[in-house]
Amino acid sequence: MISCRQLTRRFGGFTAVDAISLEVPTGSICAVLGPNGAGKSTTVGMLTGLLAPTSGEAIVCGTNVGLDPVAAKRKIGVLPEDLGLFDDLTVEEHLQLTGDIYGLGAATARERIERLLAVLGLGAGRRTFARNCSHGMRKKTSFAMALLPGPEALFLDEPFEAVDPVTSSVMAGVLRRAAERGVTVFLTSHILPMASQIADQFVIIRGGRIVLNCTAAELTRPLEELYFELAEAPVSDDLEWLGVAASDE
């Protein structure tokens, strides 16, 4: 389970996350939605021990993240906002390093690496240095690193951004099967159709506060409609000069 109570983070006089409280049951997928700057990535940072909260507490897989962040990190896999890659390591070397850090045996690590490279379409680029990878390859590498140790919980910041449709479908399938086997998934996304497809729980954040927290079964209207109403309405402007030939001067 992932749980937080009155989780707050301030940067000087700015409150990025304002007293958020929520619970994500074990073996479910929670999609956290909201506009840029809403506090999604800051929330992920506090739940994973990468960022200390100003106040409040977070419990992940039975561990108080604030009191023992190292123990919490041993139980989780993270795809961070900045992807956490090293320019001078190849795709394969990132996975080998992850296996070493988590203490996986050589044979176990090798088998998992080969399967992840294959399923995510990274086999041909396994020896490509991160600095030469496309953003999509970098995203898939970070995703593979999060999965490799077999974590109890996954924290994924925009996992579907900049990946092709086939890979998005593969990733969604991996996450659904992981949740069915008891892995708790906490992800942020701007891609509402994908969130609607895979999530059991939806949390919408605006201005650092939760404005919606419900299960998929409790949704009374389409997710996109609720998002536009509660988080950020699209701006309409005809931009009348588009499609009109410029007049001669």
C-alpha positions, 0 to 999 in steps of 0.5 A: 500500500502507498499512503500519505497524510497531510503531505506538504512541500514548500519552496520558500514562500511557494507551496508546491504540494499542500496537505495531500492525503491519499491511499493506494491499495496494494495491487492497484494502479493509481493515475495522478493527473493535473496540469504542469506545475500542479505538484505531481512530480513533487509528490512522487519525489516525496513518496520515493524519498528523493525529496524531504517533505516540509510536513506530513508523512508517507508510508510505502510498503509498510515503511515510513519514507521520512524515517527510513528512506533507504529501506523504502527505496529497496522496495520500490522502482522509480522512473523519475522526471529526469529519467536518472540516466548517465550519458556515458553508460549504454542502455545495457550498462544501465540495467547491469548497474541496476542489478548490481545495486539491488544485489541481483545474482548474475544469472537472474540479472542477465535473464531479466535484462535480456527479457526487458530489452526484448519486450521494450524493443531495446535490443538493437540499441543495447550498446547505445550510449544514453547521450545518443539515445532518443528521448523515447529510448531513454524513457524505455531504459529508465522504465526497464531499470524500474522493473528490473529488481522486481519491486513491491511498488512502482513510481512512474513519472510520465511513463507514456510520454514520448514513446511509440504506440506499440511500446505504450501498449506493451508498458500498459500490459506490463503494469496491469499484469504486475498489479494483478500480482500485487505490485502497487503502481503510482503514475503521473500522466498527461495522456488521459486515454491511457490513464483511463485504460489502465488505472483503478484509481484517479487523483486529479491535482490542481495547485498542489491540492487534490480536487478529485480522488475516486476509483474507476468504478466511481467515475460518473462522467468521462475522465477527460470531461472531469479533468477539463472541469476540475484541473484545466479547461482548454482555451479556445481562440479561432486564430482567424489568420490561419488558412487565409492567404496574406494580403498583398501590401 
